[in-house]
Amino acid sequence: MFSESAQTANVAADPFDDPQLPASDPISDDNLLLVEVALDQLSLTDAMTAYDAPGGLLIPVGELARLLDVDITVQMGERRIVGTIGEARRPVLVDKDNAIVRVAGSTQLLLAGDMVVGANDIYVRSYLLEKFLPVKVRFDSAGLRLVLTALEPLPIQSRLDRLKRLRGLSPGGGGGADEVYRIRSTPKLFTLPSFDVSLDAGGQSETPHTPYRYDVRAGGDLLFSNFQGYLGSDEKGRPVNARALLERRDASGHALGPLGFTRVSAGDIYTPALPLGPRSQAGRGLSFSTAPLTQQSVFGRIDLRGELPLGYDVELYVNDVLRSGQSTPVQGRYEFRDVPLIRGINIIRIVAYGPRGERSEEVKVVNVGGGQLEKGQFVVDFGAAQQQRSLIEFNSRDSSVITSPGVGDLRLAMNILYGLSETVTLAGGLGSYSPTGLGQRRVATGGIRTSIRGIATQLDVARDDRNGTAYAVGLASEYKGVSGVLRHSEYRGAFVDETTPRGGDGRALERSSEVDLDWQLRPAKLVVPMSVRASRDEYANGDLSWNGLFRASSAIGGVYLSSGLDFERYDPVLGPTSNRMSGSLSASSFALFKWQLRSSLDYQILPRSRVRAASVTADRNLSDSTALRFGLGHSFIGDKETTVQASAIRRLGFADLALDAEYSVPKNDWRIGLQLAFSLVRSPLGGSYTFQRPGAAAGGNMALQAFLDENGNGRFDKTEEPLPGVAMAGAAGEEIQTDEKGRALVTGLGYGSVAQVRTNLDNVALDNVAGPPPVIEFTPRAGTVAVVSYPIQAKGEVMVSIFVRRGEKKVGLSAVMLRVIGDNGDEREALTEYDGSVLFDSLRPGGYRLELVEQQAQRLKMRLEAPVRFTIGASGGAAPDVQGVVVFQ
């Protein structure tokens, strides 16, 4: 109740002194601020959305990254911030679920409350922002000004001519936090597929003199699953590779109804590996699993596979250490086998470089444990396939495909895990494989996963139907910053274990030992992640093999350096001992944020020291549509060839076109080629296939239908008009607008857990209109096109004033919680200002009634003196002002 001394012109109904009210959300309109952002005295925007939450300002990372033009991306579904920083492209990862902040190999703990996931952006405290961006942050609360001081050159400072355009990119531009318009997109019985096509033709001195080849990828829905297909040719245009896969994936375990499957695949699949015996292999068959999609044991090496288009090469980084690379696709894919991981958080980055200056980066975070499950949890992982046989085969074969013994034989593997207690998990497995190509072997395995004094421990035994046996023990732990994994196996009876990297050629082992160590050196201010692997194998025939590997990577100045050494010693029973040691050194830099530079040096130490090869490439974007590439390579062995390469790239609105030229001496070999890459997509909204930039078949796409929703039913009726001019951001940042039919197609949105597209109505030639929330979100599937119905309605506004009687005077009452409820079901809430007024805007046409929010009204024992109603006209606009009087009981 108000005291008698409250005789000022405006009084307050305090909504925040009730202890029963829930704690306020830090991302709420109550905390909303529109702040100016300045970088080294340059104003970037005067209206960035931020939140003045308890504990400090919350800053939107996605919006700020767009303003600074830095390579930082927010992954809403994964609740992560990923990207690279600086000319050296230092890797950045901030992961909320795993509570880590990792920058250039250095890992810190993410504290609770420092990172908040909103509806369409991720917000962080200023001191967390300073950990992964090279800036100092100062917030002037009086002037609502966020001042950033760059600690090193930022891309925006190298592109000052773009500032004027960037000032118009702020999505917050005068409004509050964007809501999300979520679209449900489930697999259909059939949809017309999308295609990614890459064509390569030209002339060369070698045979064939006029090579031409193609790669075609397809994606869409078939039989309520996601279909993914591939067709590739040789240099004579003859088809040599084909793949087809039907797959359903669901992290919540509903991939096949209520059966608990997280993945079901049919077609060209990969079988799972057992702890001992058969390894993972490709083939035509069926697989399913109830295991979490990200589950991994520290004792099981991971196989990484993905699409590798023509002309691309990929690099694999594990915990910021360059582990491997691949430049020649095998059946249109890259494959990194037997990649060891450390216990705990593993950050896997797969960086792809394209022939037209493209650079993309896929980040995976794998939380590796000792293989234990929760108590009572039951996991099955099954696969059966005809080994290394494709669903579709041709008479001509790809010469790059390396086959293993047992091609065409049945390969079957099933793992079963059961959580006996919180610390003990039982394991079992059955398999059938042909490791030597001389007949099937059937194997059964059993084991236990536990932890002894903090050391993850795994014990496994196996026996095959030829009386072969195997025993293995694995230990994993961390000590003083060094993560270690030790594994030892014993074999009897000519048991063949393909799961060891040296046991996949069909030879029987007697015993095998391996140790993996990962740590970080911190000389001066540098962070240098390092990795070592050493192994000893004794074969059943008495041969001995020693193998070693060393890797290290670090950012030094504006360059990211990686170094590696590989050692092999082979000591056969018959014949001389051989020793081999080789090394590599690579460097990359995004120099001046203009040139993407890469170089490598390969050398040999044993059996004799020599440099084997060196290369350097440089990519430069002259504009958004034009790029150049130069390359120089030299081989110091054999014919000692020197190769020069040059490319000119043109990015058209519907395709990418590249002209390549290559010349080498002393053989005087030459090649001139023309590459054309594009996508073919058909919108479900109608029309024929259209040409689009590459990427539509590899990820999700969206077709939007915008219309003026006159009757408010959310459906595009025959009597309603389509709406051109609705703008949205494409996958490469380009602006796409709806046409005269109100339609737009956005392609290449990736294959992550969610895809988001931002819209705006600035170019719509109508006043007083409003649409759904400006951020559209859906779950993408490869090659499919999600249909979004986007109803636009006239919008209106009304000024509401709430008073309380003081004798014969009416005094404005502040902090009153009001709700307007429309006859169309719309509801809005707001809080009155200091003078008792509040503006309700973006209201759809129709009748509305005004109410007090019940919780506050009951607590303060107040009610409206009389019912209050108002109407928003059919054409929208401002309705007459509305007044209400509050009575206290």
N, C-alpha and C positions, 0 to 999 in steps of 0.2 A: 504494500500500500504506500502511496506517496505521502510524504510529510507535508505539514501545512506550510513549511518554508519554501516549498517548490513553487515559487511565484514567477519564475523566469518565463520568457516567451516560448521556450521549447523545453520539454522534459523527456526523460528516457524511460523506456521499459526494458530493463537489462535482461537479455536472454541468456546470459552466461554464468549466472550465479547459482544454478541448480546443480547440486552434486550428482543428480541422477542422470543428467545429460551425458551422452557418450563423448569420449575424447574427440576433438575436432580432427578432420582429415587435413593434413598439411597441404594437399592439393585441393583447395576449395576456393570458391569465389570470395570467401571472407578474407583470405590471405593474398588475393591476387594483386600484383603490381604490374604496371607497364613502365619499364625502365628504358632509359637511353643507354646504348652501348657505344663506348668509345675505345678505339685501339690507338694508342700512342697519339692522342689528340685528334684522331680522325673519327668522326661520328659515323657509325655503321648503320644504326637505326635508332629511332626515338620511341619505339613501341615494342620491345621484346617482352614476352610474357614471363614473369617470374613470380615466386611465392615467398612472402615474408613469414616463414614458418618458425616455430620455436626452435632454437638452436642455430639459426642463421638462414640466410637467403638460399633458396633452392633455384638453381639455374638450369634451363632446358638445354641439354647437350646437343640434341639434333638440330634445334633452331640455331644455336650458337655456331655449330660446326658449319652450317650452310652459310652463315654470315662471314666466317673466317676462311671459308673455302678449304678446310682441312679434310683429310681423308679419314673421317671418323663417322661411324654408322651406329645407330641404335637399333638393336634387334629386340623388338617388343616381345615376341613370343618366347625367346630364350632368356629375356631379362638381362641382356648384356650390352656393353659398349665395346665395339671392336674397331680396328683400323690401324693406320700407321701414321707416324709423325716425323717431320723433318726430311731433309734431303736423303738421309740414310734410310728412310722408311722404317724407323724403330717401331716394332710391333707394340700395340696397346690392347689390353683386355681388362675390362672391369666386369666381373661376373657376380650378380647379386645372389644367385642360388648357392654358389660355392664360396661366397664372401671373400673374394680375392681381387687385388689390384695388381696387374703385372705390366710393367713397362720396360722394354728392352732387356728382358731376362730377369729383372728384379721383381720379386713378389712381396707384396705387403697385404696385411689383413684389411678387409673392408669392414668398417665399423657400422653397427646398426644405426639406421637413420641417416647415414651419409648419402644414400642413394634411394630415390623414390621412383617407382614405375607408375607413370600416369597413364591416361587413356591413349595418348598418341605421341608421347615423348618420355624421356627418362631425365629426371632432375637430380642434380648433385649439389652438395655444399661447395663453397668456393675453395676450401682447402683441399678437397678431393679433386676438383677441377685442376688445381695447380700441380697435382701429382702426375697427371697424364697429358696435360697440355703445357707447352713451354711459355706460360704467361704468369704474371703476377696479377692478382685480382684485388680490387678495392671497390667497395660499394659506398657511395655517398647517399645515405638514407634520406637526408634532407632534400637533396636535389633529384632523388630517384635516378641516379646515374651510376652505371657499372663501368668502371675504368679498368681496361686491360693494358698491361705493359708487356710487350713481347720480349722474351729472353733469348730468342733466336729468330731468324727470318721466317715469316709465315707466308703461305701462298698468296694471301690477299695483298700482302705488301709488294709482291712481285707482279700484281695485276691491278694496279691502282686505277686503270682505265675502266675496270668493271665495278667500281664502288657505286657509281650512280645507279647501275642496274641492281646491284645487291640491296640497296636501300629499299627497293620495292618488293623484296622477297620475303620479308618477315611475315610468317603466317599469323602472328598474334595481332597485327596491325590494328589496334584499337579495340580488340575484343578480348574475351576471357579465354580460358582453356578450351581447346576444341574437344568436342565429344566424338565418339566413334560410331560409325554407321556399319554395324556388323552384318555381313551377308552369309547365309548358310549355303555352302556349295558342296554337295555330295556326289559321288560317282554315279553316272547314268548308265543305262543299258547300252547306249551307243551315242557317241558324238563324232562329227566329222573331225578327223585328226588335223593337227597343225604340223608343218614340216619346216625343218632347218636344212637348207641346201647349200653345199659348198662345191663350186666347180673350179677346176684348175686345168688350164690348157696352155700350150706354148710350143716352143721349138728348142732343140738342144743338139749338141754335137754327138752325144752318145745315143745308142739304140734304146728305145724307139726315138726317132728324130722328132716326131710330133706327139709327145705324150699328152694324154688327157685323162683325168680321173675325177671322181665325184664321191662325196659323202652325203648321205641323206639320213636325217633323223626324223622320227615321227613320234607324236604323243597325242593322247586323247583318252576318252573313256570307252570301255568295252566290257560288257557283262558285269557292270557295276564295279569295275576295277579300273585302275590306271594302266593304260597300254603304253609301252615304250618300245620303239623299234629302231633298227639301224640297218643301212645298206651301204657298203663301200666297194670300190672298184680298185683294180690295179692301174698301171700307167697306160694300158691299152683300152681302158674303158670297160673291161670285163668285170662283172660282179664276182667278188671273191669272199666277201664277208657279209653275214646277215645275223641279226639278233632280234628276238621278240620276247617281250616279258609282260605278263599281267601281274599286277601287284596291288595289294591293299596294306596300308600301314596305319596304325593308330596307337599312339603312345599310351592311351588309357585302356587298351586291351579289348577294343571293340572292332578289330579288323574283320572278324567273321562272327558278328552277332555277339551273344553273351558268353562265348567260349573262352575268352581270356587271351586270344591271340593278338599279339602286337604287330605281327607281320605274316602275310601269306603271299607266296610267289609261285608262279607257274610259267614255264617256258625256259628261257636261257637263264639259269640260276647259278648260284654258288652253294655247294654243300658246306655244312659246318665242319670244323676240325674236332677231333677227339684229343684228349690230353696226351695220348700215346697212340701211334699208329697213323691212321689216315689224316691228311691235312685238307684244308679247304681247296676245292677244285671247281672249275666251271664245267657246265654240261647242260643238257636238256633234261628237265625233270621238274620236281615239285619240292618246295620247302615251306616250313612254317615254324613259328617260334612264339613262346609266351614270355621270353626274356625282355626286360626293359631295353628300349632301343639303344641306350647309351651304356649298357652294362658291359664291363670288361674286367678281367682278372689280370693282376700284375704278372702272373706266370704264363699267360697266354698272349703271344704276339698278335698284333692286329694286322689285317690285310686291308689296304686302302685302295679303292678303285673308283674310277669315274670316267666321264666322257672326255676325249681328247680329239678335238677337230683337227682337220688338215692344217699343217703349218704351225701348230701350237707346241710349246714345250712347258713342262711343269717342274716346280721345285717343291720338295717336301721339307718342312721345318717342324721339328718336334721340340717343344719347349725352347723355341727361338734358336735352335741349332739346325743348320742345314744338314739333312741326313742323306738325301738322294735327289736325283732328277731324272726326267725322261723326256725325250724329244720325238721319239718315233712311236706312233700309236700302234697298239696290237688289237686288231678287231675294233678299231675306233675308240679304244679306251687306254687310260694309263693304269698301271698296277704297281703298287709298292707292297711287297710281300714281307712277312716276318718282321714287322716294325716293332721293336721292344718299347715298352712304356715303363715309367717309374710309378711307384706307389703314390697315390694322392692325385692332385690335379695335373693333367697333361693338356697343354695347348698345342693343337695340331693345326698348322697353316699350310694350305696347298695353294701356291702362287702360280698362276697361269699367265704366260706371255704369248700373245697372238702375233700373227704375221703382219697385221695392219696396225701395230702399235698398241694393241689392247693389253691391259693388265687387270687381272681380277684376282681376288683372294677369298678363299673359303676357309672359315675358321671353325674348328670343332673343339669342344671342351669335353674331355673324357676323364671322369673321376674314377680312378682305378683303385680297387681294393684287393683284399686277399681272396676273393671269390666267395665270401660268405653271404648267405641270404638271411633275410629276417626269419625269425622262428615261425614255422608253419608254411613258409612260402615254397611253392612248387614250380619249377621251371622245366620246360621241354623245348629242345631245339633240334629240329629234324630236317634232313635233306636227302633226297634220292635222285640221282641223275646218271645219264650215260656220259661217261667222262669225256670232256673236251670234244663233244659233238654238238653242233648247233642245231636248233630247231629247223632251220632252213640251211641247206648246204648246196654248194656248187661244185662242178667238176674242177674248175680252177681254184687253187688254194692260195692264200696269202703267205708269201715266203717269210714274212716277219713272225709268223706264229711258231712258237717253240713248243713241241708236244712232249709229254712225259710218257713213261711206260704205262701201258694199260689203256691206250686211247680206244674208246668205244665200249669199254667194259663198264659194268654196273658199279657205281660208287654210292654207298649208303652210309649215313652217319646219324646217330641220335644221341644227344646228351640229355641226361636227367639230373637235376639238382634238387635237393630238399633241405630246407633249413631245420635241422634237428633242435637247435637252440640258438640263442643270440650269438654264440661264438663258434658253433660247430655246424658245418654243412656237409651232408653226404652227397657223393657224386657217383654216377654210373654211366656207362655208355656202351653202345653196340655199333659195330661197323662192318662194312664189307668193301674191300678195295683190292686193286691189282697193282702193287708197287713195282713188280718186276716185269709185268706184261706176260707172265707165264702162268696165269690162273688166279682165281679169286682167293683172297684170304679173309676169313671171318674172325673178328676180334671182339673181345669183351673187356671193358675197363671198369675199375672201381677206385674210389678215392675218398679223401677227407680234406676239407679246408677249415683251418682254424687259426688261432693266434696264440703264441706261447711267449709270455713276457713282452708283449708288444711286437713280436716278430711274426709276420704273416707266414703261415706254414701250409704247404700243400704236399700231400702224399698220394701217389697214384701207382696202381699196378695194372698190368694188362697181360692177356694170354690170347694167342690166335689158335686156329684149328690145325696148325702144323707143329704144335708143341713149342712154339716160340713164346718167350716171356719177356716182360720189361718191368722195371721198377724205377720210379723217379721221385725225388724229393726236391722241393723248392722252398727257399727262404727269402724274405724281403723285409727290409727295414731301412731306417734312416738314422745316421749318426753324425752329429756335428755338421749338418748341412750336406752330407753326402748320402744320396739315395742309392741303395744297392740291391741287386737281385742275384741270387746264386741258385743254380739248378744243376743237379747231377742225375744221370740216368745210367742204369745197368741193363744190358740186354743178353739174352741167352737163346739158343735154338734158332739162330738166323732170323730173329725178329727184325722187321724193317720199320723204322720210325721216320715217317715223312715230316713230322712236326719240327724236327731240328733242321735248321737251314742247310746243313750238309747231308741230310738223310733223304732228300727228295729224289735222288737219282736211282733208287732201287737197291743200293748196296746195304748190306746188313752191318750194323754197328755192334761193337762189344761194350763200349761205354762212351759217354759224352759228358763233358763238363763245360759250363759257361758262367761267366760273371759279367754283369752290367753295372756300371757306376756312372752317376750323373751328379755334378756339383757346379758351383760357380766360383770363379776367381774374381776378386775385387781390387785390382791394382789401381792406385790413385782413385779417380772418380769413375772408372770404367766398371762395367759388369760383363764378365765373359763366361757364358754358359759353356760347359764342357761335357763330353760324353765319351766313355770308353767301353769297349766290349772285347772280351778275350774268351777264346774257346779252345778246347782240346778234344779231339775225336780219335778213338781207336776202333778200327774196323775189324770185322770178324776174321779177315784174312791176314791181320797183323799190321796193315798200313796205319800210319799215324798222320794226323793233320792238325796243325796249329793255325789259328786265325786270330787276327787282332784288328781293331778299328778304333780310330780316334777322330773326334769331331769337335770343333770350337767355332763360335760365331760371336760377333760383337759389332756395335756401331761405334765408329771412331770418327769424330767430326761429322761430316756429311756423307760418310761412306759406310755401308754395311759390309763387313768382311767376314768370310767363312773360309775355314781351312780344314783339311781332312787328310788322314793317313790310313792306308790299308796294308796289312801284312798277312802273308800266307807262307807257311812252311809245310811242305809235303815230304814225308819220309816213308817211301814204300819198302816193303820187304825185299822186292826185287827191283833194282835200279837205283840211280843216284838220288840224293836228297836235293830238293830245289827250294830256294828262298826267293820270294817276291815281295817288294815293298814299293808302293806308289803313293803319290800325294796329289792334292789339288788345292788351288787357292782361287777364290772367286770374290768379286766385289760388285756392288751395285749402288747407284746413287740417282736421286731425282734432282739433278744439278739445277740450281736456280729455279726449281719447280717448273722447268721447261723441258730439259733433256733427261730422258730415262736412259741411263748409261749402265751397261753390264759388261763385265770382263771375266775371263777365266784363264787359268794356267794349270796344265796337267804335266806332271813330271814323274820320273821313275828314279828310285834310289837303289833297289836291288833287282836283278843281279848286277846292273851297272847304272851309274848315275847319268841321267840325261833328261832334258826337257822334251816332252812328247808333243804338246800342242798348246797354242794360245789363241784367244779370240777376243774380240770386242764388238759390241753392237751399240748403236745410238738411235733412239727414237725421239722425234720432235713433232708435236702438234703445232702446225702453223695457224690453225683456226679450229673451230668446232667440226669442220667438215673436211679438212685437208691435213695430211701428215706425211712425214718423210721417215725413212729408215735407212741406216747405213751399217754395213758390217764388214769386218776384216778378220780373217782367220789364217793361221799358218800351222802346218804340220812339220815337226822337226825330225820325223822318221819316215822311212819309205821313200816316196817320190818327193818329199819335202814340198808339198803343194802350198801355194798361197792363193787364197780365195777372197775376192772382193764382191760385195753384194750391195745393191741399192734398190730401194722400193719407193714408189709414190702411191699414196693411199687417198682415196676419195670416198667420204662417207655420204652417200646419198640418202634421201629421205626414206627410201624403200630397200636399200641394199648397201653393201660395202664393196668397193672395187679397188683392186690393187694391181699395179704393174711392177713385176720383179725382173731384175737383171742380175746375172751372176757370171763371173769369169774367173778362171783359175789357171795358174802357170805352175810348172813348165809344160803341162799337157795341152795348154790352150783350150781347155774345155769351156764351154759356154752354155748358158741357158737363159731364155727369155720366156716369161710366163705371165699369164693374166688370170687373176683369181676373182671370182664373183661369189659373194656370200649373201644370202637373203633368207627370209622366212615366208612361208605361205600360210595364211590364216583365214578362216572363214568365220565371220561373226554370226552367232545364233540369232541375232536380230534381223538377219536377212542379207541378201546380196551374195555375190560370188566370192571366191577366194581373192584376197588382196596381198600384194607384196609388202613386207615389213622388214625392218632391220633384223639381223640374226638374233636368235634366242627364244623364239616363241615355242618351239617344240621341247626345249630343255626345261622350261619353267611355266608358271601360270600366266594367264592373260585375263583381261577384263573387258567386257562390252557394256557400255553405259547407255541407257535410254533416259533422256531428260524430257520432261513434259510439264505443261501447266495443269496442275491437278485441281480443276475447278470444283469438283464435288468432294474432294478431300478423302477419297477412298483408297488412295495410294496405288491405284492401278491405272494404266494408260488406256483409257476408254476411247472409242472411235470418235466421239464428239470433241475430244480434247486436243489441244495443239501441241506439237513437239516444240522444244525450246533449244534454239542454237545459242552458242556462246558460253556454255558452261565449260570452264577451263579446268585442266588437271595436269599434274606433272607426270611425264613418262619415265621409263626406267633409266634413261640417260640424262634426266633433268629437263628435257625439252617440254615445251608447252603444247598440249593437245586440246582442241576445242570440239564440242559437239557441232555437227553440221546442221544443214537446214531441216533434216529429219530428226534432230535431237540426239543423234547417235555419235559415239566415239569409241575407238578401239585402242586399248593400251596393252602392249605386248612386252614379253621379256621380264616379268616381275619376279623371277627366281623360283626356287623350289624349297623355300624355308618353311617354318611352321606356320607363319602368317605372312600375308602381303598387305601393304597399305598404300593407298593412293589418295593424295590430297586434292581437293577441289576448291574452286572459288567461283563466285557469281559476278565478279567485277565487270565482265564483258557482256553480261546478259542485258539486252536492250529493254528492260522493264524496271520500273521503280516499285518500291514497296513489295518485294518478293523475298521469300526465304525457302531454303531447302532442308534436306536432312542434314545431320552432322557432317562437317566438311571433310572428315577423314573416313574413307571407306576401307574396311578390313575384311579379308576372307582367307580361307585356307587354299593355297595354290596346289595344283596338280600339273604334272608335265604335259604340256600341249593343250590343256583344256582352257575354255574361255568361260569365266564366271559372268553371268548376266546380272546386271545391277539396274533395277528400276529406280529412277531418281526423280521423285515427284517434287515439283516446285509450286508453291502456293503464294498467293498474295499475303502480305504480312501487314499487321497493324500494330499500333502502340497506344497506350493510355497512361495518363498521369494520374496516380492515385494519391490522395492526401488524407491522412488520418489525424483526427483532432480529439481532444478531451475538453470537456466544458469546465471552465473556471469562472463561476458566476455567470455573467452574461457574455463572457468572452470564450472563444474557441482557440485553444493553444495546440500547436503542432506537437505530435508525440513521436519521438524518435525511437529507433531500435524495436519497432513492432514487427513481428514475423507475420507476413501476409501470404495468402495463397489465393490464386485465381484458378477456377475450375471451369473449363469450357464444356458446352453441350456436346462437343466433338470428342471429349475425353482428354483434351490437353490439360496439363497442370503446370503451374509455375509458382515458385516461391521467391520472396524477396524480403529485404529488411528496409524499413523506412529510414530516411536520412535525418539529419539534425533538425530539419523543419517539418518532419512528419510526412514528407513526400517520397515517392518512389515511382520509377518508370518501368512498366512492364512492356517489353518490346518483342518483336518477332512473333506476334500472336496471329494465329490463323483466323480467317473470317468465321463469324458465328457469335452466339451468345455466351456470356461468362458471368459467373457470380463470384463475389469477393468474400473470403473467409479469413478469420484469424487462425493461425496455427494452433491446434488444440493443446499441445503440451504447454506452451507459454501462456495461453489464455486461461487454462485451469490453474496454473501455478500462481498467476497474478490476479485471478478471479476477475477477468474482464470479458466483455462481449460487445458486439456491435449493437448500437442503439436500434438500428433498422437494417433490413436486408439491403444489400447493394448489388446491382447488376449493371452490365453495360454490354454493348454490341460493337463488334468489329465488322465494318461493312464489307461487301463482296470484293471491292477494289482495294481493300486494305487502307493504309494511311493512318492518320492520327484520329482517334475517337475523342469525343468531348471529355474534359477532365471529370474525374469521379472523386467524390468526397465521402468519408465515413466518419462517424462519431463513436468513440469507445466509451463504454460505461463500466465503471468499477463497482462491484457488488460488495 
